[in-house]
Amino acid sequence: MYTANTMSYSFEALGMSLLGSANMANPDEEKLQSAAQSATVLVDAVKNGLKPRDILTRKSIENAVALVMATGGSTNAVLHYLAIAHAADIDWTLDDCERVRRKIPVLCDLNIARQSG
């Protein structure tokens, strides 16, 4: 996976996108339904005063980074999650990424380009 797919999948584990929304083909009707459902969830969150900082936690970032590590995701995700944690005022460092990397095996490498080289 390159950066866009890595972040899309990991945002599900982070809790910032609907489960299953990352693996839909863009021109498919299912994607339109997912977008509509996402809009409904977003409007409900705003009505209920739910903010990203209410969802983002140290544990949710750890879950997202674990997914990145397990799928051989883009190394750019490390930089993105450091920035996300900083913006959310969550204590998360490069050492935390390394800690997760050491305990999570690569279950599947989804980058075809790396496999064919």
N, C-alpha and C positions, 0 to 999 in steps of 0.2 A: 504494500500500500504506500502511496505517496502521501504527502502532508494532508491534502484535503480529505481523502478517505480516512486517514488515521484520526484526524480531529473529529470528523463526522461520527465515526464509530465510538470514539472515546467520550464524546459529549453525551452519548446515551448512558454510559457508565457513570459519568459525572452527575447525571440527573438534570442536565440542561436541555435535553431533547427527548422526544417520545421514543420509547423502546421500539425497535424495529424500523425506525424511519430512515436509518442510514443505508439500508441494503435494498432500497427500492430503485428500480430503473426510472430515470427522469421522465421519459415520455409515457410512462404507464399511468393508467387511470388511478391506480393505487397511490401514486405519488401526489396526485391532486387531492385525494381524500385525506392523506396524511397532512398535507399543508393546511387543509381546512380544519382538521382536528387540532393541529398545532396552534392555529389562530384562536380557536375556541378556548384551549387550555391557557393561552397567553392572556386573553381577555379576562378569564376567570381569575387568574393569578393577580392581575392588576386590580380587579374588583375586591379581591380579598387581601390586598396589601402585601402579597408575597413577592419578595425581591430576590434577585440572584444570590445575594449574600445570605439569605435564609436557606438556600439550597446548597451552596458551596461550603464545604467543610474540608478539613484536613483529610478526613476519611474518604470523602467523595473524590478528592484529587488523587489519593492513593489508589482508589479503585480504577480511576481512569488511566493512570500511569501503568497500573498492572495490566490492563487490557492492551495498552500500547506495547508493553514488553512481551506479552504472551502471543501477540500477532506479528511480531517483527515490524511494528509500525515505524513511521518516519522519525528519525532522530530530532527533527524540528519540533516534535511534540514536547520534548524536554524543555525547550526554550519557551514554548507557548504556555506550558503549565507553570513554569517559574513566573511568567508574566501574569497569568491568571491569578495565581496565589498572591502575588504582590498587590494586584489591583483589589483583591478581596480581603486584604490585610490578614492573610493566613500564613503562618510560619511554615514555609516549604522551601527546601534548598536543593542544590545539586546533589548533596549527600543523601537526601531523602530519595531522589530518583535512583541513585546508585544502590541504596538499600533495597528498594523494590526490585530493581533489575537482578540483584543477586539471588533473590528468593523466588522469582517467577520464571519458570522455564519458557522457552519459545515453543508454544504448542503447534503453531502453524505459521509459516512464512508466506504471507500473501502477496509478496512482491515478485511478480513473474520475471521482471527484468533481472533481478539478482539471481534467480534460479537458472536462467538460460545462459548466463555468462560463463 
